[in-house]
Amino acid sequence: MERRSKIVIIVVCIVASAGIFAYSQYLSATHLSISILESKVIQRNADNSLYNMTLQFQNPSLLPINVGQTDFVISINNENLGTGTLQPIVIPPMGKIASQAPFTADNTILDKYNKSDSVPNVKLTGTSKYGISIISVNVPFTYYPTEQEAREFIHGS
């Protein structure tokens, strides 16, 4: 009976440790910071503009973060400009990583704001899939680019 009790205690400790690790990974993922380093128009046709964006992710935790495929939407003044997908990456502890993210923008919406000198409200939202131990967790995020980032994105420079 004593041996069985020890095995139960060991199993409970292992499960508790895995739970604490998974929760700390989840907290780290929710505190990840995102910024747009660069956005360039690489192809434009009558309806759409294809951008090559470089997004930077900064991991503030002491644990590496495994970010799975991330689908995102960019909107301007609450109008859906378009969507993009970021491929899986691993962000080192206390580190930064830049990743290319193609993005297709609707020219009708883009042209409406491209002619204006004022900077509209640009928002990047999405859901990242994080691999935490043996499970996958979807974590939504919202990023509001700085005025300079928004201006460069809209003008494609």
N, C-alpha and C positions, 0 to 999 in steps of 0.2 A: 504494500500500500504506500509506503514511503517513497519508493522509486516512481510510482505512478504520479504522486503529488509533485515530485521534482520535474517530471516531464511536462505536466500541465503548467507549472510555473514557467518553465523555459519557453513553451509554446506561447503563453500569454505575453511574455516579455518580447518575443520576436514579433508577434502581431502588433503589439503596442509600439514598438520601435519603427516598424514599417508604416504604421499610421501617422506617427509623428513626422517621419521623413516625408511622406506624401503630403501632409498638411503644410510643412515648411516649403516644399516645392511649389505648392499652390499659392502660398503667400508671396513667394518670390516672383512667380509669374504675374501676379496682379500688380506688382510694383515695378515691373519692367518699364523702362522709358523708351519711347519711340520718337524719332525725328526724321525729317526728309533732308537728306544731304544734297541730293541733286535730282532734277527732273528735266529731261530733254525730250522734245518731240523727235521721233525717229522716222515717222511716216504719217502723212496726212492725206486723206482723200475727201470726197465731198461730204461724207457723213460722220467720219470718226478721225480722231488723232490717236496714234499709238505712241505712248510715252515709255521711256526707259527710266524708271525711278530707282534711286538708291535710298533705301531706308536704313537707318542705324538703330540698333537695339542696344541698350545698356542694361546690364544685369547688376543690380545693387547688392545681391546676396553672395554668400560664401559658397553657394552650391551652383554647379553648372545647370543651365536650363535647356531642356530639349524641346524646341518649338517645332511643332508639326506644321503641316500645310496651313496657311493662313489666307482666308478669303477676306477681301476688304472692299469697301465702297468709299468713294470720295464724293462729297456733296458740296455744292456752293449755294449758300442761302437756302438750305433745306431742299434743293433740287438735286436729284441723283445725277451726278456728272458721268459716272461709270464705275466699273469694277476692275479688280486685279487679283492676282494670286501670288503669294510668296511661298517659295519652296521651303521644305524643312531645313532648320539650322540648329546648331548647338551653340549657345552663348556661354563662354567661360565664366567662372566665378569672378565677380568684381570687374568684369571685362565688357568690351564693346565689340560689336561685329556689324559690318555693313553687308547688305544683301540687295541684289538686283531684283526689281519687281516690275514686270511689264504691266501697263495700265492702259485701257482703251477708254478715251473720253468722247462724249457726245459733242460734236462741233456746234450744234444749235445752242446748247447751254454755254459752252466754252466761249463762243463768239460774242454772246450777250455780255459777258463780263470782261472779255479781252479788250473791248473798246473803251472801257471806263477807267478813269484815273483812280477812283476810290477802290479800296481793297475789300472785297466781299468776305463774308464769313465762310471759311473753308473748313471742312471737317473730314477726317479720315476715321472710319469706324470699321470694325471687323470682329472676327472670332478666330482666335488661335487655338490649335489643338496641342496640348502639352502632354508629353509622355511622362507620367509620374509613376515610378516603380513599374508595376504590371498593368496599370490602368491608364486610360486617356481621359483628359478633362478639357472641356471647351471653356475658354476664358474670353469674354467679350472685352474689347478695348475701344477707347475713343481718344483721338489725338487732334488737337487744334493747332495747326501750323502757325508759326509766328507770322507777322505781317509780311516780312521779307520773303519767307518761304512760300507764302500764299501768292505773292506777286510773281515770284519766279516760276511757280508752277503754272499759273494761269497764262503767263506770257511765253511759257515753254523755253525758258533760257536756263 
